[in-house]
C-alpha cells in the first residue's frame, strides 16, 4: 500500500511539473489560454494571499491542555459539561477561561478569538 501511495504521489508531482513547464512557454499555449497562463504565472497580489490566523489546535489547545487537564479533557470530572478540546465550547465560554489565564496563555486565547466571527464568542456583557 505504501508503494502505491509513493508511486501515485510521484506521478502527480511529475505530471504537474510537465504541465507547468508546458504552460510556462506562452508560445506552447493556444491563443485562447495565453492570458490565463500569464495570470497563473504571475505572483499573487498581497490582497490575494491571506496569512492564516492562529488555529485552535496550534495555539489554544496546548494552553488548555496544560492548564485545564485533567478536569476538562476526556476522563475528567468536568469533561461532560465543558469539553475544552472542542473549539465551539471554548469560544462560548471565553469569559470564564479569560479569568483563569495570564500572560502568553491569555494572549494566545485572545489572538484565536479575534479570528472568530463575533456571534459565537463569549464576550463581556452578552
C-alpha positions in Angstrom: 0.0 0.0 0.0 2.9 2.3 0.8 4.5 1.7 -2.5 1.3 2.6 -4.3 1.0 5.9 -2.4 4.6 6.8 -3.2 4.1 5.9 -6.8 0.9 8.0 -7.1 2.5 11.0 -5.3 5.5 10.8 -7.6 3.2 10.5 -10.7 1.1 13.5 -9.7 4.2 15.6 -9.0 5.8 14.7 -12.3 2.6 15.4 -14.2 2.2 18.8 -12.6 5.9 19.6 -13.4 5.4 18.7 -17.0 2.2 20.6 -17.2 3.6 23.7 -15.6 6.7 23.6 -17.9 4.4 23.4 -20.9 2.2 26.2 -19.8 5.1 28.4 -18.9 6.0 28.7 -22.5 3.5 31.2 -23.8 4.1 30.1 -27.4 3.2 26.5 -26.5 -0.3 27.5 -25.2 -3.2 28.1 -27.5 -4.0 31.8 -28.0 -7.2 31.4 -26.0 -5.2 30.3 -23.0 -2.3 32.7 -23.1 -3.9 35.3 -20.8 -4.7 32.6 -18.3 -1.1 31.2 -18.4 0.3 34.7 -17.8 -2.1 35.3 -14.9 -1.3 31.9 -13.4 2.5 32.5 -13.6 2.4 36.0 -12.1 2.8 36.2 -8.3 -0.4 36.8 -6.3 -1.0 40.3 -5.1 -0.9 40.9 -1.3 -4.7 41.1 -1.3 -5.0 37.6 -2.8 -2.7 36.0 -0.3 -4.1 35.6 3.2 -2.0 34.6 6.0 -3.9 32.2 8.1 -4.6 33.3 11.7 -3.8 31.3 14.7 -5.7 28.0 14.8 -7.3 26.4 17.8 -5.1 23.2 17.6 -1.9 25.1 17.2 -2.3 27.9 19.8 -5.2 27.3 22.2 -5.4 23.6 22.7 -1.8 23.3 24.1 -2.5 26.0 26.6 -5.8 24.5 27.7 -4.2 21.0 27.9 -1.5 22.4 30.2 -3.8 24.4 32.4 -7.2 22.6 32.4 -6.2 18.9 32.4 -7.4 16.6 33.9 -10.9 18.2 34.6 -11.9 19.5 31.1 -10.3 16.7 29.0 -11.5 13.2 28.3 -11.9 11.3 31.6 -12.1 14.5 33.7 -14.9 15.3 36.0 -15.9 18.4 34.0 -15.5 17.0 30.5 -19.1 16.1 30.0 -20.3 19.7 30.8 -17.4 21.7 29.4 -15.1 19.8 27.0 -12.2 22.1 26.3 -11.0 20.1 23.4 -13.9 21.5 21.3 -13.4 25.0 19.8 -17.1 25.9 19.9 -17.2 25.2 23.7 -14.1 27.2 24.3 -15.4 30.2 22.2 -18.8 30.1 24.1 -17.1 30.1 27.5 -14.3 32.6 26.6 -15.0 35.0 29.5 -14.6 32.3 32.2 -11.5 31.0 30.5 -10.0 34.5 30.3 -10.3 34.9 34.0 -8.1 31.8 34.6 -5.3 32.6 32.1 -2.5 35.0 32.3 0.3 36.4 30.1 1.2 34.5 26.9 -1.6 31.9 27.6 -4.2 34.7 27.6 -2.6 36.3 24.5 -2.9 33.0 22.6 -6.6 32.7 23.5 -7.3 36.3 22.6 -5.5 36.0 19.2 -7.5 32.9 18.3 -10.8 34.5 19.5 -10.0 37.5 17.2 -10.2 35.2 14.2 -13.7 34.0 15.0 -17.0 35.7 13.9 -18.4 37.9 16.6 -21.5 35.8 17.4 -20.0 32.6 18.9 -17.5 34.4 21.1 -18.2 34.8 24.8 -17.9 38.5 25.4 -18.4 40.6 28.4 -22.0 41.9 28.7 -23.5 39.2 26.4 
